[in-house]
Amino acid sequence: MSNSIEIISWNVNGIRAVGNKEALKWIDERQTDILCLQEIKALQEQIPDDLFEKEYQDILVNSATKKGYSGTMTWGVLQSDYNSTCQDIDTTSEGRIVETHYGDIVLFNVYFPNGQRDEERLAHKMKFYDDFLAYCEKLREDGKSIIICGDVNTAHCEIDLKNPKANSKTSGFLPQEREWIDKLLACGYIDTFRYANGNEKDRYSWWSYRSGARVKNVGWRIDYFFISEDLAESLEDAFILDEITGSDHCPVGIRISI
């Protein structure tokens, strides 16, 4: 017997700021079984306890060692069998991964690095990408099914951002970054939003705070759910909750039977 569950991912750009705005209260109105947050920018003891009323059994926090920076957090109604922060991939201790196992399914909540600062940071991002994919492939060899969610910090195709030509030399839409997503898909992973919604245009998950980008919908789709292809028939829906505000990103999610 399989259960249909909802998993939602959101780069909150500061969980304390989101708490002050009461921007996570919508969770109480949804049947969200697993909630994955990125860029929480907080230590575990700094996370507000009144974000929403819904109760989760499994609460896992991976904070960066640098205060007020990065960090990931996963809430689950389901109790995970195993969890990890993947320190061997996130070698700079930036709190970028929460790995949770539910039977044979492994869920990764990931805040992938941004490569815009300089060439060194871009090289770090590309190494993180490659190390992460190799790790996922090893788990698949062990018979695991994979769900990857989070802020990938790259728009895959021209349809995934408003101004592709103007950003062709910007980190987040560089050829080598986009090629890594090509490689991921070629290894047998599925971009769930495209799988469920086809070539739907003007659907984005991040907008710059500058020049009213969100009002004009001048955005990028850089937040994703990827699943290993063995889960394709279990996927019921993939969606972008672009009506939800409180961050420069909006939540994205899937419904899947497991």
Secondary structure by P-SEA (a helix, b strand, c coil): cbbbbbbbbbccccaaaaaaaccccccccccccbbbbccccccccccccccccccccbbbbbbbcccccbbbbbbbccccccccccccccccccccbbbbbcccbbbbbcccccccccaaaaaaaaaaaaaaaaaaaaaaaabbbbbbbcccccccccccccccccccccccccaaaaaaaaaaaaacccccccccccccccccccccccccccccccccccccccccccccccccccccccccccccbbbbbccccc
